[in-house]
Amino acid sequence: MFDVNKVREDFPILKRKINGKPLIYFDNAATTQKPRQVVAAVARFYLYYNANVHRGFHTLSQEASKAYEEAHEVLAKFINAYSWEEVVDVANTTDGLNLVAWGWGLHNLRPGDEVVVSVMEHHSNMLPWRAVAERVGARVKYVSVTEEGLLNYEELERVVSEKTKVVAFPMASNVVGTINDSRRIARLAHSVGAIAVGDGAQYVPHIPTDVRELELDFIAFSGHKMLGPTGIGVLWGRKDILESMKPFRVGGDTIKDVTLDSVVWHDLPWRHVAGTPNIAGMIGLAEAVRYLTRLGMKDVREHDVALVRETFKGFEELGDDIVVLGPKNPQVRTGLVAFNVRDLHHHTVGKALDLLGIAVRTGGHCAHPLHYRLGFNGSVRASYYVYNTLEEVRSFIEALKLIISLRERLAKEPVEEVCTGT
Ligand SMILES: Cc1ncc(COP(=O)(O)O)c(C=O)c1O
């Protein structure tokens, strides 16, 4: 197991004090912090070999192209892709899922076809499918979740039919934390000739990912949730499907040749990456992947499990003042816990935690239907990563105890709506 205290040294931000208290950063499912190594890799690119890629014979362009292409290889190895050509750089998970919905869906869905998604979805894996379905006259069907926050597999098996062309689902939920059985879902989708699309935003950063074992057709994930820069993510796709797809975004870099009445599309992955790519982002993300690989993804996962276990242990002391969303078994969930404090608004709890130096996310976490299904209009979410410690979890539990002891006073505070669209 890696030495968390040593890891923390790579993240100067963790030395900050917030409201006079040491920062405890528990908002990693929204975005993680960045280690020095990632920032340095991005800075090195901009300071010493910045140039556009795939466009010039000059030395800087060659160096930039090499680093950018190598980054695809690093990413491919990280998820055990068959080839780096299957790694399409996109802006983030949302962008990757839109690329599948519009790039594949628009050309392959017909009126009357069905797209199956779950109630557990982040809006990013629900709204693109709804938009495309509306455009082509297809139908989106929803599979429910159980009271415990598990995907209802029996219902999934009933809903998937010959009409189904896509089954899209979260590989791990950003609210209930549930890790879904990707292979089971992929096999079910394939049994009716549908494609299986995994939203990997909360999975790939936390759990060893082997795309060959998972048997999915597409997986999208974000760099910024795994120590990398913002503005970069990956859409991994099966090569034959990526090859069969017409580029959804077209322009420079997507082509080999253009005449006034014809176009020859580029090889993979470039045909799906229109215009100047996020070169620095890819270089930074590759550095983040090198960092995680040094820690070892199995240990990253174990560390998450230990933090979640400690959280539940602490919650036991708080009794029924805490209502957890999702299953209680740390082994079946990813490294986050969403909950509510009885009789307190989630924003009030978040604000009070911030006064104590603890950063959590509050709101609907871009998963409103799931919250409504579970009987809430929002929740507080503590989400962990490699630099978080068991001591921090203990301080968090103590902070919650204090908040609960002040509940009557806090409940009178006006609730501030901090942001919209979440
Ligand atoms: C499960 C899930 N899917 C998709 C997303 C969207 O990620 P991004 O905002 O990086 O596109 C998130 C972000 O929180 C997420 O948790």
The ligand as a Gaussian input file, in Angstrom:
#p B3LYP/6-31G(d) Opt

LIG

0 1
 C      -21.173000       9.380000     -13.126000
 C      -20.799000      10.652000     -13.829000
 N      -21.010000      10.753000     -15.139000
 C      -20.675000      11.847000     -15.824000
 C      -20.106000      12.927000     -15.205000
 C      -19.763000      14.123000     -15.993000
 O      -18.388000      14.371000     -15.953000
 P      -17.815000      15.665000     -16.638000
 O      -18.469000      16.841000     -15.961000
 O      -16.347000      15.605000     -16.396000
 O      -18.178000      15.587000     -18.075000
 C      -19.877000      12.881000     -13.830000
 C      -19.352000      14.056000     -13.123000
 O      -19.539000      14.267000     -11.971000
 C      -20.225000      11.704000     -13.120000
 O      -20.019000      11.607000     -11.814000

